[in-house]
Amino acid sequence: MSWIYGFGLLLLAALLYIILLKRSTNAIKTYRLRNYHQIWFFIAFCGLGIMSSYFRAPGYLELPVDGTECIITGKVSEIKEQTSGDVLILDVSDIYSEKSTWYNGNNMIIKANLRGSGGQLEVGDEIRFKAALRLIEDNPNSFTRGYKSMMNAKGIYYHASINAGNIKIIRNRHTLKYYSNRIRNSIERCIENTTLSKSTQNFLITLLLGDRSYLDPELKATFADAGVSHVLALSGMHIAIIGGIFLMLLFPFNFYGRYKWRYAIATLLLWFYTFISGMAPSTIRACIMITFMTISLLSERKNYAINALSASVIIVLLVSPQTLFDVGFQLSVVCVASLILFTGHLNLFSHRSHPRLYRFMETLSATFVATFASWILTCYYFHSFPLSFLPANMILLPILPIYLVIAIIYIALSSLGIDFAAVRCLLDRALEYFSKILDGLGGGNTLEITVSYEAVIFWICGLVAIASFLNVVRWKPILVCGLLSLCLSIFDVWQNKQVVQTGSFIVCNTYNTISLTVKQPVKEKRIEFERYSNSGLKVGDKHIICIDAAIERVPDNINCDYLIIGGGFKGDLEELVRAIKPRQIIIHKSVRRKREAEYIRLLESIGIKVHSLRNNSSFTSEVV
């Protein structure tokens, strides 16, 4: 939005404030109008957010993204170490194109993949390098979508590949992120020095420090298909577990009547944990909420969770308005708000009469409410919805805190040179059992759908209306409007549904290989045809033939659904088509341009559908 919209909202907020002041002529009227002040405050906050977002918007410039190299200057804000090479997140300051055209890179962020060792780089370094910028896109050879929208939500529109040897370090600046990164790397080395299996080490690094680059892709897909991928991202749940551990360690303060000190010290330790784990927006939000709760405890005032949540959101967005578009932050706020506003109304048991049933129902309802409220955002960004989320969460969430406590104790003892083989075996076996159980629950039980922006708005508005009815005012028209809004959201999703079914396939947009990506229940499978040979296969009920070599004798009356033509085919295409009778033809990129143009003209003249991988990217089979 333009800054004009924000300025208009600020004027509207000022007008409403003046009207309220004019009408507050005495104490009684002032008291009656007190809640209306929230309206102008909300409008003013939105206006400030729009103006701040406009002037501090991430850079999206008309840059040469066709492979032309540019000279880029920027500061390293994050380094992710991966087996395939380090990944840098850079805050760009200047860009010079090949024609010496200067672009102002203020507020522009790019992701850079390093070729070679980048061990000499540190967070905070200002560097200069030459690279070709390209727009971030979803992988055309995969059914998985959402990477582009997730990166764009973080303000990252471009990526580049850099040769580590060509990077020039202009100056070193040791920022807070530098020290955070150093401490985090030290903890990662402590975990890697244990005798745990490699998969368990990577799992613990992901759980404790939020670095998912170490995690095995298959394990990551297993957690996602089972609907428990939120466990792998640092959030309020992790802060609650770590906070519980700190409170247990600080329990001796209670013996001396210093229980307030116990909570204050635990809160400070949580802020330190948030600092070393990368200061993710969701963890900052959780720490601010806990800080407000601790302040209310120390000052012996009542604590209202929804007020703490609102205050944490305001503080985070005032510091960084762009966080509003962070996927993790949105999911965190929606889930926590739904837990506060809805969970208590679903628990039918009394915590005094039936404490065990109350706790069980509380866990069950919390899992259901959080997923029910946030499924629309999950589908909007990641285009998938796990049907087995409830049993998977009910199994994993009660065990996870115990697993983390045992793991932290083991890592601490291991760093002192004490290694308990029984505990190591327990942690390794527990992860194996987690994987098997989640694999069994999630395999084939993921619904892949596409959700529009309008459906998200309808769903959130519906939740707000129902929450207002349950917690603010029992006015039935609000409830009816909320239910109607939820129905409109579901209807919109149903009308625009596009489900990728098991057995669908993609003819990959590659040059050196002819390959398919086949959709399977848990993960995608890549199948490669042997080059310069003729072969066929069946995917589901679809018959696919690949012709990539000369044919001595054209077979008679062979029907196929899809015919792939490779660069090795030199025969008469018209004769081949009449013999095989394909429903559609895909021309691979290995076919020369001139010959491809001839093929397309021929096939269009005889009424055969044709898809060029060179002109139209990858080919995806039908979805329903």
C-alpha positions in Angstrom: 0.0 0.0 0.0 1.1 3.6 -0.6 2.0 5.8 2.3 -1.1 7.9 1.4 -3.4 5.1 2.8 -1.4 5.2 6.1 -1.6 8.9 6.3 -5.3 8.8 5.7 -5.8 6.3 8.5 -3.8 8.5 10.9 -6.1 11.5 10.0 -9.1 9.3 10.6 -7.7 8.1 14.0 -7.1 11.7 15.0 -10.6 12.7 14.0 -12.2 9.9 16.0 -10.0 10.8 19.0 -11.1 14.5 18.8 -14.8 13.4 18.6 -14.4 11.2 21.7 -12.7 14.0 23.6 -15.6 16.4 22.7 -18.2 13.9 23.8 -16.4 13.1 27.1 -17.8 16.1 28.9 -18.1 14.4 32.3 -16.8 11.4 34.2 -19.8 9.2 33.5 -19.6 9.7 29.7 -15.8 9.3 29.8 -16.3 5.9 31.5 -19.0 4.8 29.0 -16.8 5.7 26.0 -13.6 4.2 27.4 -13.7 1.1 25.1 -14.2 3.2 22.0 -10.6 4.5 22.4 -9.4 1.1 21.3 -10.9 1.9 17.8 -8.8 5.0 17.1 -5.8 3.4 18.6 -6.1 0.4 16.3 -6.7 2.6 13.2 -3.6 4.7 14.2 -1.5 1.6 14.6 -2.5 0.3 11.2 -1.7 3.7 9.7 1.7 3.8 11.2 2.3 0.2 10.1 1.4 1.0 6.5 3.6 4.1 6.4 6.5 2.3 8.0 6.2 -0.7 5.7 6.1 1.6 2.7 9.3 3.4 3.5 11.0 0.3 4.8 9.7 -2.1 2.3 12.1 -4.9 1.1 13.8 -3.9 -2.1 12.2 -5.2 -5.3 13.9 -3.4 -8.1 14.0 -3.7 -11.8 17.3 -5.5 -11.8 18.8 -7.6 -14.6 17.8 -11.1 -13.6 18.5 -12.8 -17.0 22.0 -14.1 -15.9 23.8 -10.7 -16.2 26.4 -10.4 -13.5 26.3 -7.4 -11.1 28.7 -6.1 -8.5 26.9 -6.3 -5.1 27.9 -4.8 -1.8 26.1 -5.9 1.4 26.3 -7.0 5.0 26.1 -10.7 6.1 23.1 -10.9 8.4 22.9 -14.7 8.7 25.1 -17.8 7.8 23.5 -21.2 7.4 26.0 -24.1 7.2 24.8 -26.9 5.0 26.4 -30.0 3.6 25.9 -28.7 0.0 27.5 -25.4 0.9 27.0 -22.4 3.1 24.0 -20.1 2.6 24.3 -16.4 3.3 21.5 -13.9 3.9 22.7 -10.5 2.9 21.4 -6.9 3.5 22.3 -5.2 0.3 23.5 -1.6 0.2 24.7 -1.1 -3.5 24.4 -2.8 -6.8 26.2 -2.0 -10.0 25.2 -3.7 -13.2 27.5 -4.6 -16.0 26.8 -1.3 -17.7 27.8 0.6 -14.5 24.2 1.4 -13.7 23.8 2.0 -10.0 20.9 0.7 -8.0 20.1 1.7 -4.4 19.8 -1.6 -2.5 18.5 -0.1 0.7 16.1 -2.6 2.5 17.0 -5.2 -0.1 17.7 -8.8 1.1 19.1 -11.6 -1.1 19.9 -15.2 -0.4 23.3 -16.4 -1.7 24.6 -20.0 -2.1 28.3 -20.3 -1.6 30.4 -22.4 -4.0 33.4 -23.4 -1.9 34.3 -22.8 1.7 33.1 -19.6 3.4 34.7 -20.3 6.7 36.4 -16.9 6.8 33.0 -15.1 6.8 31.3 -14.0 10.0 27.9 -12.5 10.7 28.2 -8.7 10.4 31.0 -8.7 7.7 30.5 -6.2 4.9 31.4 -7.9 1.6 31.6 -7.2 -2.1 31.2 -9.8 -4.9 30.2 -10.4 -8.5 27.1 -12.6 -9.1 24.0 -12.9 -11.3 20.8 -12.2 -9.5 17.7 -14.4 -10.2 14.2 -14.2 -8.9 13.3 -16.9 -6.3 10.8 -19.3 -7.8 9.2 -22.6 -6.7 11.0 -25.7 -8.1 9.2 -26.5 -11.4 10.2 -30.1 -11.1 8.5 -30.7 -7.8 4.9 -30.8 -6.5 6.0 -29.0 -3.3 5.0 -25.4 -3.4 5.2 -22.5 -1.0 9.0 -21.8 -1.0 8.6 -18.6 -3.1 5.8 -17.2 -1.0 7.6 -18.1 2.2 10.8 -16.3 1.1 8.9 -13.3 -0.3 7.1 -13.0 3.0 10.5 -12.5 4.6 11.3 -9.8 2.1 13.7 -12.0 0.0 13.0 -11.9 -3.7 16.3 -12.7 -5.2 19.0 -15.4 -4.9 22.5 -15.8 -6.3 25.4 -18.2 -6.5 28.7 -16.9 -5.4 32.2 -18.4 -5.7 33.6 -18.1 -2.2 37.1 -17.2 -3.6 35.7 -14.1 -5.3 34.3 -12.5 -2.1 36.1 -9.5 -0.8 35.6 -8.6 2.8 35.5 -4.8 3.1 35.2 -4.6 6.9 34.3 -6.7 9.9 31.6 -5.5 12.2 30.8 -7.6 15.3 27.1 -7.2 15.8 24.9 -8.9 18.4 24.0 -11.5 15.7 27.7 -12.3 15.5 28.0 -13.2 19.1 24.7 -15.0 18.9 26.0 -17.0 16.0 29.3 -17.8 17.8 27.5 -19.1 20.9 25.0 -21.2 18.8 27.9 -22.7 16.8 29.6 -23.7 20.1 26.5 -25.5 21.3 26.1 -27.2 17.9 29.7 -28.5 18.2 28.9 -29.8 21.7 26.0 -31.8 20.3 28.0 -33.0 17.4 30.8 -34.2 19.8 28.4 -36.5 21.5 28.2 -40.2 20.6 24.6 -39.9 19.5 23.7 -41.1 16.0 24.0 -38.4 13.3 20.3 -38.3 12.8 19.6 -37.7 16.5 22.3 -35.0 16.6 20.7 -33.2 13.7 17.2 -33.6 15.3 18.4 -32.1 18.6 20.1 -29.2 16.8 16.8 -28.5 15.0 14.7 -28.8 18.2 17.0 -26.8 20.5 18.5 -24.2 18.2 15.9 -23.9 15.3 18.5 -24.7 12.6 16.6 -27.0 10.2 19.4 -27.0 7.6 20.9 -30.0 9.4 17.7 -32.1 9.4 17.3 -35.1 7.0 14.8 -34.1 4.3 13.0 -37.5 4.7 12.5 -36.9 8.4 11.4 -33.4 7.7 8.8 -34.7 5.2 7.6 -37.3 7.7 6.9 -34.7 10.3 5.2 -32.4 7.8 2.9 -35.2 6.5 1.9 -36.2 10.0 1.0 -32.5 10.9 3.7 -32.0 13.5 6.2 -29.9 11.5 5.6 -27.1 14.0 7.7 -29.1 16.4 10.7 -28.4 14.2 10.4 -24.6 14.2 11.2 -22.6 17.3 8.0 -21.3 18.8 6.2 -20.6 22.0 6.0 -24.3 22.7 9.8 -24.6 22.8 10.0 -21.5 25.0 7.4 -23.1 27.4 9.4 -26.4 27.5 12.8 -24.6 28.1 11.1 -22.3 30.6 9.8 -25.3 32.5 13.3 -26.8 32.6 14.7 -23.5 34.0 12.0 -23.4 36.7 12.8 -26.9 37.8 16.5 -26.1 38.1 15.7 -22.9 40.1 13.2 -24.7 42.4 15.5 -24.4 45.5 14.7 -20.6 45.6 11.2 -21.7 46.9 12.8 -23.1 50.0 14.0 -19.6 51.0 10.7 -17.9 50.1 12.3 -16.3 47.0 9.8 -17.7 44.4 9.6 -14.3 42.7 13.4 -14.4 42.1 12.9 -17.8 40.6 10.5 -16.5 37.9 12.6 -13.4 37.2 15.8 -15.3 36.7 14.0 -17.9 34.5 12.6 -15.1 32.3 16.2 -13.6 31.9 17.5 -17.1 31.0 14.7 -17.4 28.4 15.7 -14.1 26.8 19.3 -15.4 26.6 18.0 -18.6 25.0 16.0 -16.6 22.5 19.2 -14.6 21.8 21.4 -17.6 21.0 18.7 -19.4 19.0 18.5 -16.6 16.4 15.8 -14.2 17.7 13.0 -15.7 15.6 9.8 -13.5 15.7 7.7 -16.3 17.3 10.2 -16.8 20.1 10.5 -13.0 20.7 6.7 -12.9 20.9 6.6 -15.7 23.5 9.4 -14.1 25.6 7.6 -10.7 25.6 4.4 -12.5 26.8 6.3 -14.3 29.5 8.0 -11.0 30.5 4.6 -9.3 31.0 3.4 -12.3 33.0 6.5 -12.1 35.2 6.0 -8.4 35.7 2.4 -9.0 36.8 3.6 -11.6 39.2 6.3 -9.4 40.7 3.9 -6.5 41.0 1.1 -8.8 42.3 -1.3 -7.7 39.6 -3.8 -9.8 37.6 -2.4 -11.2 34.3 -4.6 -11.4 31.2 -3.0 -13.6 28.5 -4.8 -11.8 25.6 -3.4 -8.5 26.8 0.1 -9.9 27.0 -0.3 -11.3 23.5 -1.6 -8.0 22.1 1.2 -6.1 23.8 3.8 -8.5 22.4 2.4 -8.2 18.9 2.4 -4.4 19.1 6.1 -4.3 20.4 7.3 -6.7 17.7 5.6 -4.9 14.9 6.7 -1.4 16.1 10.3 -2.6 16.0 9.9 -4.5 12.7 6.7 -4.0 10.7 7.9 -6.5 8.1 7.5 -9.3 10.7 3.7 -9.0 10.0 4.4 -11.0 6.8 6.5 -13.7 8.5 4.8 -17.0 8.2 6.0 -18.3 11.6 4.9 -15.1 13.3 1.4 -15.3 11.7 1.0 -19.0 12.7 2.3 -18.3 16.2 -0.1 -15.4 16.9 -3.1 -17.2 15.4 -2.4 -20.4 17.4 -1.8 -18.6 20.7 -4.8 -16.3 20.3 -7.1 -19.3 19.5 -5.8 -21.2 22.5 -6.5 -18.3 24.8 -10.0 -17.5 23.4 -11.4 -20.9 22.5 -9.8 -23.7 24.6 -11.5 -23.0 27.9 -15.0 -23.2 26.2 -14.4 -26.7 24.9 -13.3 -28.3 28.1 -16.5 -29.8 29.7 -14.7 -31.1 32.8 -13.9 -29.3 36.0 -10.2 -29.2 37.1 -11.3 -29.7 40.7 -13.8 -32.6 40.3 -11.9 -34.4 37.5 -8.3 -33.1 37.3 -7.0 -36.0 35.1 -9.9 -35.8 32.7 -9.6 -32.0 32.7 -5.9 -32.2 31.7 -6.5 -34.8 29.0 -9.3 -32.8 27.5 -7.3 -29.6 27.7 -4.5 -31.2 25.7 -6.9 -32.6 23.2 -8.9 -29.4 22.8 -5.7 -27.3 22.6 -4.3 -29.5 19.7 -7.6 -29.3 17.9 -8.2 -25.6 18.4 -4.6 -24.6 17.3 -4.9 -26.7 14.1 -8.5 -25.7 13.4 -7.6 -22.0 13.6 -4.3 -22.1 11.6 -5.1 -24.7 8.9 -6.1 -22.0 6.5 -2.6 -20.3 6.8 -0.9 -23.7 6.5 -2.7 -24.4 3.3 -2.2 -20.9 1.9 1.5 -20.9 2.3 2.4 -24.7 2.0 -0.6 -26.0 0.0 -1.1 -29.0 2.2 -3.2 -30.1 5.1 -2.3 -33.3 7.2 -5.4 -35.3 8.0 -3.7 -37.2 10.8 -2.7 -34.1 12.8 -4.8 -34.9 15.9 -3.4 -38.4 16.7 0.1 -37.4 15.8 0.1 -34.4 18.1 -1.5 -36.4 20.9 1.3 -38.9 20.7 4.2 -36.6 20.2 3.5 -33.5 22.3 3.2 -35.3 25.8 6.5 -37.1 25.2 8.5 -34.3 23.6 9.2 -32.3 26.9 10.5 -35.5 28.6 12.7 -36.2 25.5 14.1 -32.7 25.5 14.9 -32.7 29.3 16.7 -36.1 29.0 18.6 -34.8 25.9 19.7 -31.6 27.5 21.0 -33.5 30.6 22.8 -35.9 28.4 24.4 -33.2 26.3 25.5 -31.3 29.5 27.1 -34.4 31.0 28.7 -35.4 27.7 30.4 -32.0 27.4 31.9 -32.8 30.8 33.2 -36.1 29.5 30.5 -38.3 31.1 28.8 -40.6 28.6 25.8 -42.8 29.6 25.4 -45.5 26.9 21.9 -46.3 28.1 20.7 -42.7 27.8 22.3 -42.4 24.3 20.6 -45.6 23.2 17.2 -44.3 24.6 17.5 -41.0 22.7 18.4 -42.8 19.4 15.7 -45.4 19.7 13.1 -42.9 20.7 13.7 -40.9 17.5 13.5 -44.1 15.4 10.1 -44.9 17.0 8.9 -41.3 16.5 9.8 -41.6 12.8 8.1 -45.0 12.3 4.9 -43.9 14.1 4.6 -40.6 12.3 5.4 -42.3 9.0 2.6 -44.7 9.6 0.1 -41.9 10.6 1.1 -39.5 7.8 1.7 -41.8 4.9 -0.9 -40.9 2.2 -3.0 -38.9 4.6 -2.0 -35.4 3.4 -4.5 -33.3 1.5 -2.9 -30.9 -1.0 -5.1 -27.9 -1.8 -4.7 -24.3 -3.0 -6.2 -21.5 -0.9 -7.0 -18.0 -2.1 -6.2 -14.8 -0.1 -9.9 -14.1 0.2 -10.5 -17.4 1.9 -7.9 -16.5 4.5 -9.5 -13.2 5.2 -13.0 -14.8 5.6 -11.6 -17.4 8.0 -9.8 -14.9 10.2 -12.8 -12.6 10.3 -15.0 -15.5 11.2 -12.7 -16.6 14.1 -12.6 -13.0 15.4 -16.4 -12.7 15.4 -16.9 -16.1 17.2 -14.2 -15.2 19.7 -16.0 -11.9 20.3 -19.3 -13.7 20.9 -17.7 -16.2 23.4 -15.5 -13.8 25.3 -16.9 -10.2 25.0 -20.6 -9.9 24.2 -23.2 -12.6 23.8 -24.9 -11.0 20.8 -26.2 -13.7 18.4 -25.8 -11.7 15.2 -22.0 -11.7 15.8 -22.1 -15.5 16.1 -24.1 -15.8 12.9 -21.8 -13.5 11.0 -18.8 -15.5 12.2 -20.2 -18.8 11.2 -21.3 -17.3 7.8 -17.7 -16.0 7.3 -16.3 -19.5 8.1 -18.7 -21.1 5.6 -17.8 -18.6 2.9 -14.1 -19.4 3.5 -14.7 -23.2 3.2 -16.9 -22.6 0.1 -14.1 -20.6 -1.5 -11.6 -23.3 -0.8 -13.9 -25.9 -2.2 -14.6 -23.9 -5.4 -10.9 -23.4 -6.0 -9.6 -26.8 -4.9 -6.8 -28.3 -6.8 -5.7 -31.5 -5.3 -2.6 -33.3 -6.5 -3.4 -37.0 -6.2 -1.0 -39.9 -5.7 0.2 -41.1 -9.1 0.4 -37.6 -10.7 3.7 -36.9 -12.3 5.9 -34.1 -13.7 8.0 -34.3 -16.8 11.1 -32.4 -15.4 12.5 -29.4 -17.1 16.1 -30.7 -17.4 18.6 -30.8 -20.2 21.0 -33.6 -19.6 18.4 -36.1 -18.3 14.9 -37.1 -19.2 13.1 -37.7 -15.9 9.8 -37.8 -14.1 8.8 -36.7 -10.6 6.0 -39.0 -9.4 3.8 -38.0 -6.5 3.7 -40.7 -3.7 2.0 -40.7 -0.3 5.0 -39.7 1.8 7.6 -38.2 -0.6 8.1 -37.6 -4.3 10.0 -40.2 -6.4 12.4 -39.3 -9.2 12.5 -41.7 -12.2 15.1 -41.2 -15.0 14.8 -42.7 -18.5 18.0 -44.0 -19.9 19.4 -41.5 -22.5 19.6 -42.4 -26.2 17.3 -45.4 -25.8 13.6 -46.1 -26.1 11.6 -47.1 -23.1 8.2 -47.0 -21.5 6.6 -47.2 -18.1 3.2 -47.0 -16.4 2.5 -44.4 -13.7 -0.9 -45.2 -12.1 -3.2 -45.8 -15.1 -1.1 -43.6 -17.5 1.1 -45.2 -20.1 4.3 -43.1 -20.9 6.7 -43.8 -23.7 10.1 -42.1 -24.1 11.7 -42.1 -27.6 15.3 -40.9 -27.5 17.0 -43.0 -30.1 16.5 -44.1 -33.7 13.7 -46.7 -34.4 14.5 -49.4 -36.9 10.9 -50.5 -37.2 7.9 -48.5 -36.0 5.6 -50.8 -33.9 1.9 -51.0 -34.9 -1.2 -50.1 -32.8 0.5 -49.1 -29.5 -1.7 -46.7 -27.6 -0.1 -44.4 -24.9 -1.2 -41.4 -23.0 2.0 -39.4 -23.2 4.9 -39.6 -25.6 8.2 -37.9 -24.7 10.5 -37.0 -27.6 14.2 -36.6 -26.8 17.1 -35.2 -28.8 18.3 -38.7 -29.8 15.2 -39.3 -32.0 15.9 -38.8 -35.7 13.1 -40.6 -37.4 9.8 -39.6 -39.0 7.6 -38.1 -36.2 4.4 -38.2 -38.2 4.8 -42.0 -38.9 5.6 -42.6 -35.2 2.6 -40.6 -34.0 0.2 -42.6 -36.3 1.6 -45.9 -35.0 1.7 -45.1 -31.3 -1.3 -42.8 -31.2 -0.4 -40.7 -28.1 -2.9 -38.4 -26.4 -0.2 -35.8 -25.8 3.4 -35.2 -26.8 6.1 -33.6 -24.6 9.2 -32.3 -26.4 12.3 -32.5 -24.3 14.9 -29.6 -24.1 17.6 -31.8 -25.7 15.7 -31.5 -29.1 17.3 -28.7 -31.1 15.4 -25.5 -31.5 14.9 -25.8 -35.3 13.8 -29.4 -35.2 11.5 -28.6 -32.3 9.8 -25.8 -34.3 9.2 -28.3 -37.1 7.7 -30.8 -34.7 5.4 -28.3 -33.2 4.1 -27.2 -36.6 3.6 -30.8 -37.7 1.7 -31.8 -34.5 -0.5 -28.8 -34.5 -1.4 -29.4 -38.2 -2.6 -33.0 -37.4 -4.4 -32.0 -34.1 -2.1 -33.5 -31.5 -1.5 -31.7 -28.2 2.1 -30.8 -27.7 4.0 -29.3 -24.8 7.5 -27.9 -25.2 9.7 -28.0 -22.0 11.9 -25.3 -23.5 9.1 -22.9 -24.1 6.7 -23.8 -21.3 8.9 -25.2 -18.5 8.0 -28.6 -16.9 4.8 -30.6 -17.7 2.4 -31.6 -14.9 -0.2 -34.3 -15.4 -3.8 -33.5 -14.7 -4.9 -32.6 -11.1 -8.4 -32.6 -9.7 
